[in-house]
Amino acid sequence: MYLVTRLAAYDFAGVRDMIDRATVAANRGKLSSISATRTPRADSWLKDAAAKLPRERVVLDESSRPLYDQTDVIGYASWGSNDHSHNRRFPGFRWLPGGIATEFVSTDGRTFQHPPNEFIPSTNWGNKDKWFAGAPQALSADFILEGATGASGHVYEPYLAFTPRPDFLLPPISAGGTLPKVITWRSPP
């Protein structure tokens, strides 16, 4: 298994902005995660991530509502568009430089083509008229467009076992790690 990383966004300006944000990243801000009770295994990863982080920097939302409109976000993990209550394309976060995002979403890295403005990610696999680039799911490039410095993405079904684990990804950020250092982790089998 290989971890593949690249600089990608919807356009050159997005890539340039990612690089600029990475050069001024600082160890501050909130590390947010949502435990929406989709599967006990992944929800335990989200809760474990919150338990490993300094309390004053954690936002752990265990309600049935998506977490929107947060400020000073440096790290984020959730079910994303697989949360049935998800009803927005962008979470409305104010990202800090160096902010990273990961979601348990199967096809969020499927394209870096800019979707139409009316595209709203969902769990609606039955209505292909609402899909973009072969799926109804969210796109990791939207996090970059909104102001994150990095985001994980999957081009095809990784199944839960091969998604980034927030309990490994977020704690190094709170300890002062930067994105290049954090992405070198290896998940145990």
C-alpha positions in Angstrom: 0.0 0.0 0.0 1.3 3.5 -0.9 0.3 6.9 0.3 0.2 9.2 -2.7 0.3 12.9 -2.2 0.2 15.7 -4.7 -0.5 19.4 -4.9 -3.9 19.7 -6.6 -6.8 22.1 -6.5 -9.4 23.3 -9.0 -6.9 25.7 -10.6 -3.4 27.1 -10.3 -4.5 29.8 -7.9 -5.7 27.1 -5.5 -2.4 25.3 -5.6 -0.5 28.5 -5.1 -2.7 29.4 -2.1 -2.1 26.0 -0.6 1.7 26.6 -0.8 1.4 30.1 0.6 -0.8 28.9 3.5 1.7 26.1 4.3 4.6 28.5 4.6 2.9 30.4 7.4 1.2 27.6 9.3 1.3 27.8 13.1 0.3 25.4 15.9 -2.9 27.1 17.0 -6.6 26.8 16.4 -9.4 24.2 16.9 -9.3 20.6 15.9 -12.9 19.7 15.1 -14.5 16.3 14.5 -18.0 15.0 14.2 -19.1 11.6 15.5 -22.4 11.0 13.7 -22.7 7.4 14.7 -22.4 5.7 11.3 -20.3 2.8 12.4 -18.9 2.2 15.9 -15.4 1.5 14.6 -15.0 4.9 12.9 -16.9 6.8 15.5 -14.4 5.4 18.1 -11.6 6.8 15.9 -13.2 10.2 16.0 -13.7 10.1 19.7 -10.2 8.7 20.3 -8.8 11.7 18.3 -10.7 14.1 20.6 -9.5 12.3 23.7 -5.8 12.6 22.6 -6.1 16.4 21.9 -5.9 19.3 24.3 -9.5 19.9 25.6 -9.3 23.6 25.0 -8.7 23.0 21.3 -11.3 20.3 20.6 -14.7 20.6 19.1 -16.3 17.1 19.2 -19.9 17.3 18.1 -21.9 14.1 18.7 -25.3 15.6 17.7 -27.2 14.6 14.6 -26.4 17.9 13.0 -23.3 18.6 10.8 -20.7 20.9 12.2 -20.8 24.1 10.2 -19.5 27.7 10.5 -16.5 27.1 12.8 -13.7 29.6 13.1 -9.9 29.1 13.6 -10.0 25.5 12.3 -6.6 23.8 12.0 -7.8 20.2 11.7 -11.1 18.5 10.8 -12.4 15.0 10.5 -16.0 13.8 9.9 -18.3 11.6 7.8 -18.8 14.5 5.4 -21.4 13.9 2.7 -22.0 10.4 4.1 -23.8 12.1 7.0 -27.4 12.0 6.0 -28.0 15.4 7.6 -25.3 17.0 5.4 -26.9 19.6 3.3 -24.2 22.1 2.2 -21.3 22.0 -0.2 -19.0 23.9 2.1 -18.8 23.7 5.9 -18.4 27.4 6.2 -15.1 27.2 8.2 -12.6 29.9 8.6 -9.4 27.9 8.1 -6.1 28.8 9.7 -3.0 28.4 7.6 -1.9 24.8 7.7 -5.5 23.5 8.2 -6.1 19.9 7.1 -9.3 18.0 6.5 -10.3 14.3 6.2 -13.6 12.6 5.8 -14.9 9.0 5.6 -16.0 9.6 2.0 -15.3 7.0 -0.7 -14.9 9.2 -3.8 -13.9 12.7 -2.6 -10.7 12.7 -4.7 -12.4 11.5 -7.9 -11.9 14.7 -9.8 -10.3 18.2 -9.6 -12.7 19.6 -12.1 -14.7 22.5 -10.6 -18.3 21.4 -10.1 -21.2 23.7 -10.9 -22.1 26.1 -8.2 -25.5 24.4 -7.6 -23.8 21.0 -6.8 -24.7 19.9 -3.2 -23.0 16.7 -2.1 -25.3 14.0 -0.7 -25.9 10.4 0.0 -28.4 10.2 -2.9 -27.0 7.5 -5.1 -30.4 7.0 -6.7 -30.7 10.4 -8.5 -27.8 10.7 -11.1 -29.1 14.1 -12.1 -27.7 15.4 -8.8 -24.3 13.8 -9.2 -21.0 15.4 -10.3 -18.2 13.5 -12.0 -19.8 10.1 -11.4 -20.9 10.4 -7.7 -23.1 12.4 -5.4 -20.4 12.7 -2.7 -18.3 15.7 -1.5 -15.0 16.7 -3.1 -11.9 17.2 -1.1 -10.9 20.1 -3.4 -13.7 22.1 -1.9 -11.8 22.2 1.4 -8.9 23.7 -0.5 -11.2 26.2 -2.2 -12.6 27.2 1.2 -9.1 27.8 2.6 -7.7 24.5 4.0 -4.1 23.8 3.3 -4.5 20.1 2.7 -7.2 17.4 2.5 -7.3 13.7 2.0 -9.2 12.3 -0.9 -10.1 8.9 -2.3 -10.6 8.1 -6.0 -12.5 4.9 -5.4 -14.0 3.0 -2.5 -11.2 2.6 0.2 -13.6 1.0 2.6 -13.2 2.2 6.1 -10.0 0.3 6.8 -8.0 2.4 4.3 -9.3 5.9 5.1 -7.1 8.3 7.1 -7.5 7.7 10.8 -8.3 11.0 12.7 -6.9 9.5 15.9 -3.5 9.3 14.1 -3.8 12.4 11.9 -5.0 15.1 14.3 -2.8 14.6 17.4 0.5 15.3 15.7 -1.0 18.6 14.4 -1.8 19.7 18.0 1.7 18.7 19.0 3.2 21.2 16.5 3.5 18.9 13.4 3.1 20.3 10.0 1.4 18.6 7.1 4.5 17.1 5.5 5.4 15.5 8.8 1.9 14.3 9.6 1.3 12.5 6.3 4.1 10.1 6.9 2.1 8.1 9.5 1.5 4.4 8.9 -1.8 2.9 10.0 -1.4 -0.4 11.9 -3.0 -3.4 10.2 
